[in-house]
Amino acid sequence: MVKDERRSRGEVPDDSVFGAPCWVSLTTRDLETAEEFYRAVLGWEWRPNSLGDRFRVALADGVPVAGIAAVASMWQMAVAWTPYFAVASADEVVARCRERGGTAAVGPIALPPGRTALLADRDGAVFGVWEGPLMTGWERWREAAPTFIRLHTRDAFDAAIFYGEVLDWASARPGSVEVHYEGDEVILRSGGVVVARIHSGAVESAPDPTIRPHWQVNFTVADVDACVRAAREHGGSVVQWEEGAEEAMLADPDGARFTVTAKREP
């Protein structure tokens, strides 16, 4: 009972979500501009966190749903949205990633109350891992920030093997992420919920970041057209969209790309 109460407050890890996406974070250059943009487009509010003046946490209906770090210039990092996966041991995951041809860009480093690392798979797609208590609990995060992620890569099945071995997908461990194959896509489920997709088709040498292997972060919204208008009005741009379509790819004023998809009625 005590552990359940602590878990509900986000003080202990949820053992059922190891290997599943648990957070998304934006690396940017201009904190104030990013805050204004995402407040207008996605309705988020912002609060400081313990990491310092360059970091903020986004709130949707009072629940933390995403992070922002204005460190792209200081740390010479790309401006981008990055998904993070919950893991039991950041050290073990980093070691497994390197053993299989991936790289570790940052960490593991301590960010109390947990530890994190920023990695790239062997095709260059960047992702993060988090070891420790989840900020809001996985289910609250999924409900407050209805989002999914999709890996665009050269070979979905090869990528699924890499991530499966690194993140312990489809293992005998209780609560392990389930891996399903549907056509040319790999579908990932946790607790019966689709949490990620892996899609073949990216070309590694292509100059366009939407074609190179990358993790795409997608947010479910009530009104795609309204998000498109707000993005244009607040310094962003529309990368891909047709009027009336249920999905649009947008870029914030700093160039970070993400997609919005219309929420479907149950």
C-alpha positions as CSV (number, residue, x, y, z in Angstrom):
1,M,0.0,0.0,0.0
2,V,2.8,2.5,0.9
3,K,4.6,1.7,-2.4
4,D,1.4,2.2,-4.4
5,E,0.8,5.6,-2.7
6,R,4.4,6.7,-3.4
7,R,4.1,5.5,-7.0
8,S,0.9,7.6,-7.5
9,R,2.9,10.6,-6.4
10,G,5.7,9.8,-8.8
11,E,8.2,8.9,-6.1
12,V,9.0,5.3,-7.3
13,P,9.4,3.9,-10.8
14,D,6.4,2.1,-12.3
15,D,7.8,-1.4,-12.9
16,S,5.3,-2.0,-15.7
17,V,6.6,0.5,-18.2
18,F,10.3,-0.3,-18.5
19,G,11.2,0.0,-22.2
20,A,8.2,2.2,-23.0
21,P,8.4,5.9,-23.9
22,C,7.9,7.9,-20.8
23,W,8.7,11.5,-21.6
24,V,9.5,13.9,-24.5
25,S,11.9,16.8,-24.4
26,L,12.7,19.8,-26.7
27,T,16.2,21.0,-27.1
28,T,16.1,24.6,-28.3
29,R,18.0,27.9,-28.4
30,D,15.4,30.5,-27.3
31,L,13.4,29.5,-24.2
32,E,11.0,32.5,-24.1
33,T,10.1,32.1,-27.8
34,A,9.5,28.3,-27.4
35,E,7.3,28.8,-24.4
36,E,5.1,31.4,-26.2
37,F,4.9,29.2,-29.3
38,Y,3.9,25.9,-27.6
39,R,1.5,27.8,-25.3
40,A,-0.3,29.1,-28.4
41,V,-0.2,25.9,-30.4
42,L,-0.7,23.2,-27.8
43,G,-2.2,25.2,-24.9
44,W,0.7,24.4,-22.5
45,E,1.6,26.3,-19.4
46,W,5.2,26.3,-18.1
47,R,7.0,26.1,-14.8
48,P,10.7,26.2,-13.8
49,N,12.4,23.0,-12.6
50,S,15.4,22.3,-10.4
51,L,17.9,22.1,-13.3
52,G,18.2,25.9,-13.7
53,D,17.1,28.9,-15.7
54,R,17.5,27.2,-19.1
55,F,15.0,24.4,-18.3
56,R,11.2,24.4,-18.1
57,V,8.5,21.8,-17.7
58,A,5.3,22.0,-19.8
59,L,2.0,21.5,-18.0
60,A,-1.3,20.3,-19.6
61,D,-4.2,20.7,-17.2
62,G,-1.7,21.0,-14.4
63,V,0.1,17.7,-15.3
64,P,3.7,17.7,-16.4
65,V,3.8,16.4,-20.0
66,A,7.1,17.6,-21.6
67,G,10.4,19.3,-21.0
68,I,12.3,22.1,-22.7
69,A,16.0,22.8,-22.5
70,A,17.5,25.9,-24.0
71,V,21.0,24.4,-24.4
72,A,21.3,23.8,-28.1
73,S,23.9,26.5,-28.7
74,M,25.7,26.0,-25.4
75,W,26.0,22.2,-25.7
76,Q,26.3,22.3,-29.6
77,M,23.2,20.0,-29.8
78,A,20.6,19.8,-32.6
79,V,17.3,21.6,-32.2
80,A,14.8,18.8,-31.9
81,W,12.2,16.9,-30.0
82,T,13.5,13.7,-28.4
83,P,11.6,10.8,-26.9
84,Y,12.8,9.2,-23.6
85,F,12.3,5.5,-22.6
86,A,12.0,4.2,-19.1
87,V,14.7,1.7,-18.2
88,A,15.8,-0.2,-15.2
89,S,19.5,0.7,-15.6
90,A,20.9,3.5,-17.7
91,D,24.4,2.1,-17.4
92,E,23.3,-1.3,-18.8
93,V,21.3,0.3,-21.7
94,V,24.2,2.5,-22.7
95,A,26.5,-0.5,-22.7
96,R,24.1,-2.6,-24.8
97,C,23.6,0.3,-27.2
98,R,27.4,0.6,-27.8
99,E,27.8,-3.1,-28.1
100,R,25.3,-3.1,-31.0
101,G,26.8,-0.2,-32.9
102,G,24.9,2.7,-31.4
103,T,26.6,5.7,-29.7
104,A,26.2,7.6,-26.4
105,A,26.2,11.4,-26.8
106,V,25.5,12.3,-23.2
107,G,25.7,10.3,-20.0
108,P,24.6,8.4,-18.1
109,I,24.4,11.5,-15.8
110,A,22.6,12.0,-12.5
111,L,19.5,14.2,-12.6
112,P,18.0,13.6,-9.2
113,P,15.8,11.7,-8.6
114,G,17.0,9.6,-11.5
115,R,19.7,9.2,-14.2
116,T,19.6,9.8,-17.9
117,A,21.5,9.3,-21.1
118,L,21.1,10.6,-24.7
119,L,21.9,8.0,-27.3
120,A,21.8,7.4,-31.0
121,D,21.0,4.1,-32.7
122,R,23.3,2.7,-35.4
123,D,21.5,4.7,-38.1
124,G,21.8,8.0,-36.2
125,A,18.3,8.4,-34.8
126,V,18.6,10.1,-31.4
127,F,16.7,8.9,-28.3
128,G,17.0,9.2,-24.5
129,V,16.6,6.9,-21.6
130,W,15.5,7.6,-18.0
131,E,16.2,5.5,-15.0
132,G,14.2,6.4,-11.9
133,P,10.8,7.7,-10.7
134,L,8.6,9.0,-13.5
135,M,7.6,12.6,-13.0
136,T,3.8,12.0,-13.0
137,G,3.4,8.3,-13.3
138,W,3.1,6.7,-16.8
139,E,-0.6,6.5,-17.0
140,R,-1.2,10.2,-15.9
141,W,1.4,11.3,-18.5
142,R,-0.2,9.3,-21.3
143,E,-3.6,10.7,-20.4
144,A,-2.5,14.3,-20.0
145,A,-0.2,14.4,-23.1
146,P,-1.8,12.0,-25.6
147,T,1.2,11.4,-27.8
148,F,2.9,8.7,-29.7
149,I,6.3,8.5,-31.4
150,R,7.3,7.0,-34.7
151,L,10.8,6.0,-35.9
152,H,11.4,6.6,-39.5
153,T,14.4,4.5,-40.5
154,R,16.0,2.4,-43.3
155,D,14.8,-1.0,-42.1
156,A,12.0,-1.2,-39.5
157,F,12.7,-4.8,-38.7
158,D,16.4,-4.3,-38.2
159,A,15.7,-1.3,-36.0
160,A,13.2,-3.3,-34.0
161,I,15.9,-5.9,-33.3
162,F,18.3,-3.2,-32.2
163,Y,15.9,-1.4,-29.8
164,G,14.4,-4.7,-28.6
165,E,17.9,-5.9,-27.5
166,V,18.8,-2.4,-26.0
167,L,15.5,-1.7,-24.3
168,D,14.5,-5.3,-23.5
169,W,11.4,-5.3,-25.6
170,A,9.4,-8.5,-26.1
171,S,11.1,-10.2,-23.1
172,A,9.8,-12.5,-20.5
173,R,9.8,-9.6,-18.0
174,P,6.4,-8.7,-16.7
175,G,5.1,-5.5,-18.4
176,S,7.6,-5.8,-21.3
177,V,6.8,-3.8,-24.4
178,E,5.0,-6.0,-26.9
179,V,6.2,-6.0,-30.5
180,H,3.8,-6.6,-33.4
181,Y,4.4,-6.7,-37.1
182,E,1.9,-5.1,-39.4
183,G,2.9,-4.8,-43.1
184,D,6.0,-2.7,-43.3
185,E,5.6,-1.3,-39.8
186,V,6.5,-2.5,-36.4
187,I,3.9,-1.6,-33.8
188,L,4.8,-1.3,-30.1
189,R,2.3,-1.7,-27.3
190,S,2.5,-1.3,-23.6
191,G,-0.4,-2.3,-21.4
192,G,-2.4,-2.8,-24.6
193,V,-1.8,0.8,-25.7
194,V,0.1,1.6,-28.9
195,V,3.0,3.7,-27.7
196,A,5.3,3.7,-30.8
197,R,5.7,2.7,-34.4
198,I,8.7,1.9,-36.5
199,H,8.4,2.6,-40.2
200,S,10.8,1.8,-43.0
201,G,11.7,4.4,-45.6
202,A,14.2,6.9,-44.3
203,V,17.4,7.4,-46.3
204,E,20.4,7.9,-44.2
205,S,22.3,10.1,-46.6
206,A,19.4,12.4,-47.4
207,P,19.9,16.1,-46.3
208,D,16.3,16.5,-45.2
209,P,15.9,15.8,-41.5
210,T,12.4,14.4,-42.2
211,I,14.0,11.7,-44.4
212,R,17.1,10.8,-42.4
213,P,16.5,8.3,-39.7
214,H,14.8,10.0,-36.8
215,W,12.2,9.7,-34.0
216,Q,9.1,11.8,-34.8
217,V,7.1,13.1,-31.9
218,N,3.3,13.4,-32.5
219,F,0.8,15.1,-30.3
220,T,-3.0,14.4,-30.4
221,V,-5.0,17.6,-30.6
222,A,-8.7,18.6,-30.8
223,D,-8.3,20.9,-33.8
224,V,-5.4,20.4,-36.3
225,D,-6.4,23.5,-38.4
226,A,-6.3,25.7,-35.3
227,C,-2.8,24.4,-34.5
228,V,-1.7,25.2,-38.0
229,R,-3.0,28.7,-37.7
230,A,-1.4,29.3,-34.3
231,A,1.9,27.9,-35.6
232,R,2.0,30.4,-38.5
233,E,0.9,33.3,-36.3
234,H,3.6,32.7,-33.7
235,G,6.7,32.4,-35.9
236,G,6.5,28.7,-36.8
237,S,6.0,27.1,-40.2
238,V,4.0,24.3,-41.8
239,V,6.2,21.5,-43.2
240,Q,3.5,19.2,-44.5
241,W,-0.3,19.7,-44.4
242,E,-3.4,19.8,-46.6
243,E,-6.4,21.9,-45.5
244,G,-8.8,19.7,-43.7
245,A,-6.3,16.9,-43.2
246,E,-6.2,15.1,-39.8
247,E,-2.5,15.4,-39.5
248,A,0.1,18.2,-40.0
249,M,3.8,18.4,-39.6
250,L,4.9,21.7,-38.1
251,A,8.1,23.4,-37.1
252,D,8.6,25.8,-34.2
253,P,10.4,29.1,-34.7
254,D,13.7,27.4,-33.9
255,G,13.1,24.7,-36.5
256,A,12.2,21.8,-34.3
257,R,9.7,19.6,-36.1
258,F,6.7,17.7,-34.6
259,T,3.3,16.5,-35.8
260,V,-0.2,17.0,-34.6
261,T,-3.0,14.6,-35.2
262,A,-6.7,15.0,-34.8
263,K,-8.1,13.3,-31.7
264,R,-10.6,10.6,-32.7
265,E,-13.8,10.1,-30.7
266,P,-14.0,6.8,-28.9
